[in-house]
Amino acid sequence: MKFLSQTFMIRTEKGPQFIDITERVEDAARESGVSNGFAVVFSRHTTAAIRINENEPALLGDMEKMLEQIAREVEQDKRAEAA
């Protein structure tokens, strides 16, 4: 059985931020020489997530707005509890 383990270091500039890693994963698979199989992609960071969607600008914008709204609501709830 052939396999490849590879680590990508990715730095974000803001939160939330969506970074397309498709080409990196495709390159790693191609370089491995594996012609049939699957890729496992995960993040060790507690505040990062792996999302599988079309890389569609309007969708990414909507998702960013949704996450920002959730963060604002959580912050407001924390302030209300502290008052």
NORURUR-V412977 format. One record per residue. N is the residue number from 1. PSI is psi in whole degrees, 0 to 359 (none if undefined). D_LAST is the distance of its C-alpha to the last C-alpha in Angstrom with 1 decimal. Layout:
n->N psi->PSI d_last->D_LAST
n->N psi->PSI d_last->D_LAST
This chain:
n->1 psi->132 d_last->59.2
n->2 psi->140 d_last->58.0
n->3 psi->165 d_last->54.3
n->4 psi->135 d_last->52.4
n->5 psi->126 d_last->49.1
n->6 psi->142 d_last->47.5
n->7 psi->133 d_last->44.2
n->8 psi->132 d_last->42.8
n->9 psi->122 d_last->40.4
n->10 psi->127 d_last->38.2
n->11 psi->135 d_last->35.8
n->12 psi->159 d_last->33.3
n->13 psi->343 d_last->32.4
n->14 psi->171 d_last->29.1
n->15 psi->136 d_last->26.8
n->16 psi->154 d_last->27.7
n->17 psi->136 d_last->31.4
n->18 psi->127 d_last->34.3
n->19 psi->124 d_last->37.5
n->20 psi->117 d_last->40.7
n->21 psi->13 d_last->42.5
n->22 psi->310 d_last->45.3
n->23 psi->322 d_last->48.1
n->24 psi->318 d_last->47.1
n->25 psi->317 d_last->47.4
n->26 psi->316 d_last->50.6
n->27 psi->316 d_last->52.1
n->28 psi->318 d_last->51.3
n->29 psi->316 d_last->52.9
n->30 psi->314 d_last->55.9
n->31 psi->334 d_last->56.4
n->32 psi->335 d_last->56.3
n->33 psi->358 d_last->59.4
n->34 psi->128 d_last->58.0
n->35 psi->347 d_last->59.3
n->36 psi->130 d_last->57.7
n->37 psi->208 d_last->54.5
n->38 psi->163 d_last->50.7
n->39 psi->138 d_last->47.9
n->40 psi->121 d_last->44.8
n->41 psi->127 d_last->41.9
n->42 psi->165 d_last->38.7
n->43 psi->135 d_last->35.9
n->44 psi->350 d_last->35.0
n->45 psi->136 d_last->31.8
n->46 psi->337 d_last->28.7
n->47 psi->14 d_last->27.1
n->48 psi->158 d_last->30.4
n->49 psi->154 d_last->32.1
n->50 psi->127 d_last->35.6
n->51 psi->135 d_last->36.0
n->52 psi->112 d_last->39.4
n->53 psi->173 d_last->39.9
n->54 psi->146 d_last->42.1
n->55 psi->67 d_last->41.5
n->56 psi->117 d_last->41.0
n->57 psi->318 d_last->39.1
n->58 psi->320 d_last->37.6
n->59 psi->314 d_last->36.4
n->60 psi->320 d_last->34.9
n->61 psi->316 d_last->33.2
n->62 psi->318 d_last->31.8
n->63 psi->321 d_last->30.6
n->64 psi->315 d_last->28.9
n->65 psi->318 d_last->27.1
n->66 psi->314 d_last->26.0
n->67 psi->321 d_last->24.6
n->68 psi->321 d_last->22.8
n->69 psi->317 d_last->21.2
n->70 psi->316 d_last->20.2
n->71 psi->319 d_last->18.6
n->72 psi->316 d_last->16.6
n->73 psi->319 d_last->15.4
n->74 psi->316 d_last->14.4
n->75 psi->318 d_last->12.5
n->76 psi->319 d_last->10.7
n->77 psi->318 d_last->10.0
n->78 psi->318 d_last->8.7
n->79 psi->320 d_last->6.3
n->80 psi->321 d_last->5.3
n->81 psi->325 d_last->5.5
n->82 psi->340 d_last->3.8
n->83 psi->none d_last->0.0
